[in-house]
Amino acid sequence: MKNIFAGLDKLGFDNINDVELYKTKDKIEQDNTDNIEDNTPKEIHHLYDKRISCPVCDNEFTVKALKTSSYKMKSRDSDFFIRYELINPYFYDVWLCNSCGYAAMKSDFLKIRSYQKEDILNNITSRWKGREYPIPYDIDIAIERYKLSLLNYFYMDARDSQKGMNCLKLAWLYRLKEDMENEQLYLKEALEGFKEAYFNEDFPIFGMKRFTVMYLIGELNRRIKNDKDALLWFGNVITSQAADRKIKDLARDQRDLIKIPNELHKSTSNKKPEKKKGFFASLFE
């Protein structure tokens, strides 16, 4: 069909190609409604509002939560990072009170202790200016919110496992952005947190049993190129009679990623270089 409104695009009317000139008014209004619905970000349909009372300042506010039916796992990395389709739950994992600035991962948000509230009021609330985020959240918003959570954990002297998990999730988000430098930065911080937690906290830690944490410490070491320490932690999992088969298999797989390349390198470096033969050498042997 010819564009009977050609030339009007420079006036701002650039979406009127192939129109039916003699549509009824009702049909035009219906089409406009359809266009509005199509412009709504798909992620919003997977979210719902949840009312929360801030344990620090008692302010009631709304957080965005993900519908259970919207969790669509695509794959899982060797350090337990889950990649999702449709919408990323990690983007909505941090709850933030915009009144006082208290932020934490949702699993920790309501578990703050009385003495920690004073730390938040003195160090966070006193400097908090407020922050509103557009919906849906994107990866940069999620990173900022995780950093706010980590800052709260720092001032409230949270458990090492809490700080470690927060850093691990930041590393995962930077992995999605393919930002290797920041991923490595937060992997190192996560490793430090989980090592301290392993020796000083009760299990389970964020739902992980002892040998799962041991495996994770080994894998974080491997990812930051601490191969010697990684092999030590993997070896302790593999040789333990108490560790279940699944976590042992994971440890073996990751151990082999270190050992096989190292063995290939050794065999190559120990191999004596062959003497180069001249063009006529085969004729005079």
N, C-alpha and C positions, 0 to 999 in steps of 0.2 A: 504494500500500500504506500502511496506517495505521502511525503511529509508535508502536509498543507500549511504547517506553521514554520517552515524553514526560514531561518534568519532571525527568529526571536530568541535563539539560545544566548545571544550576547546581552540580552536584557534579563537573563536569569531563568528563562523558560527552556531548560535543556533536557526535560524529561517528558516530552510530549510527542514522541515519534509513534507513528502507526496508530493514532487514536481513531476511534469511531466517532465521527462528528455528530451523529444523530443518536447518541446514547440517551437514555432517559436519565433524569436527575438522580433517581434512586440508585441506578447502577454506578454512576460516577461516585456518589457518596460511599457506596459499598467498596469500590476499588480503592478509594482514599483510605478507608478503614483498614483494608487488607495491607496497604503499603505501610501504614503505621505499625501494624503488628509485625510485619517482616523486619522492620528496623529495630525491634527490641532485641538486645543481646540474648543469645540462646542460653547463656549461663544463668541468667536471672530465673529462668523457669526451674532450675535445679535447687534454688535457695528458698529458705523460709526464715521468718523472723522469730527470734527466741529472746524472751525477757530475762535479764540478769540483774541481780542486785550486787553492787560492788562491795566486797568485804572490807575495803579500806575506808570509803567515804559514804557508804550506804546509798549512793546514787543508783537509781534504776535506769537501765538503758537496754537497747536492743542490739543483739549481735546477729550476724548472718550465719545460718547453719545450713549444712548440705543435706538434702534428702537422702535417705538410705538407699533408695533405688537408683541414685545417680552415681554411686561408686562403681566405676568400670575400670578394673585394673587391666593395664596393657602388658606390663612386664615388671620384673623385680631385679634390681642390681645386687651385686654381691655384698654390699654393705647395708642391705635391707631397704634401700630407697625404692619405693613403689612408683612406677610411672602410670599415670591414669589417662583415660580417654574422656572426652566430653568436658569435664571440669576438674580442676586440681584441688583436692581437699586441703592440701598444705597451705593454700592461699588464705584459708579461713580458720586456721589452727590457732591463731593468736587472738585473744579477746582483749579489748582495750577500753578502759573507762575514760571517756573524753573529759570528765569532770576533774579527776585528780591525776590522771596520767598513769595509773596502775595498769600494767600489761603483763600477761603471762600466757603460756600455752594453755589451752582450755582444760587439759587434764590437771593442771596445777592451780588454775585461777582461784578457785574457792578454798584452797587448802592453806592459804597464807596464815601465819601465826601472829599472835598479838604483838610481840616485840618487833616483828618484821613490818607491821603497819606503820610504826613510828619511823622506820628507815625510809619507807616510801614517801610519807608525808614530808619528811625533812629534806630528802634529796631529789625527789621527783616532782611532787606536787608544788613545791615552792618555786619551781622553775618551769612548770608546765604551761604552755600557751594554747593548747588545744589543737586538734587536727581532725578534719573531716575527710573521708575518703569516698571517691565515687564508686558506685556499684556497676558492674562486677569488679572485684579486685584483679589487678594484673600482677605479674611476677615482681615488678619493682615495688609495688605497694606491699606485697607479702614480705619482701626482704626488709623493708623499712619497719614493718610491724614486728618481725622477728628480732630486729636489732633493738627496738624499744623493749621487747620482752627480756632480751639478754641484759640490757641496762638495768632493768628492775631486778633481775636475778642477782646482778653484781652488787647493787646497793643493799638488797635485803639479805645478803650472805646466804643465798639459796644453796641447796645441796649440789655437790660437784656433778652428780648425774643429771640434774636439771640443766645446769649450764652446758654440760657436754651434749645433751640431746638437742638443746637449742642451737648450738654451734653445728651439729651434724646436719640439722635441717637447713640451716643457712648454706652449708656446703652443697647440699642437694640442689637448692635453688640456683646457686651459681653454676652448678653442673648443667642445669637446663639452659642457662644463658651461655654456656660454653666459655665461661670465664675461669680458666684454669688457675690463674694466680689467686683469686679470692677463694676458689674451691679448696685449694691446698692450704690456704691460711686457716680456714674454718675446720678442715679435717684435722689439722694439727691441734687446734684448740679442743676439738671434740675428743681426740685421743687422750689428751691430758686429763680431761674431765672424767672419762670412763675408767682410766687407770686409777685415778684417785678413788672413784666410786667402788671399783672392784676390791680394793684393799680396805676400805673404810665404811662401806654401807651394807645394809642387809639386802638379801635377794628375796624376791625378784626385783630387778631394776627396770622400770618401764616395761614390765611384763616379761623381761628376759631372765632366764635362769643363768646360773653361774657359768656354764660352759658356752652358752650363747654369747655372753659378754666377753668371755675369753676369745672366742672366735672373732667377734667384732673388733676387739683390740688388735688381734693379729691382722685383720683385713685393713684396718685403718693404717697400721704400720706399713703394710704392703703398698697401699695407695700413695703414701708419702715417701716411698723408696727406702724405708728402714727394713731392708730385707732380713737382716740378722735377727732383729727383734720379732719380726713377723713369723719367721720359721720357728722361733722358740715358742710363741703362743700357739701357733697351729699344732706344733708337736705335742704340747701339753694336752690339747684337746684330743688329738688322735690316739695318744697312748693311754688315756684315762679309761678305766673300765666303767666309770659312772656316766660318761657322756653318751647320749643316744646316737643311734646310727646316722640319722639325718645330719646332725651338726658335724659329726666326724667326716662324713662324705664331703660336706662343704669345705671343711678345713683341708682335706686332701686335695681337692680341686684347686684351691688357692695356693697351697704349698707347691703344687706341681707347676703353677705359673711362674714361680720363682726358680725352682730347682732345674727345670728342663732348659730354660735359656742359659742359666749359669753353667750347666754341664756341657752344653753345646759350645759355649765360649771357651771353657777349659780345654775341650778336645781340639778346638781349632788352634788355640794358642800354643798347645803342647806339640802339635804336629810339625815335624821338621819339613821345611820347604824343599821340594824336589829340585834337583839340579836341572837347569834348563839345558836341553840337548840342542846341539847345532843342527843345521839343516841336513848335513851329510852324516850325522852320527850313526844312524841306523845302518848305514852301508859299511861301517868299519867296526862293528861290535865283535 
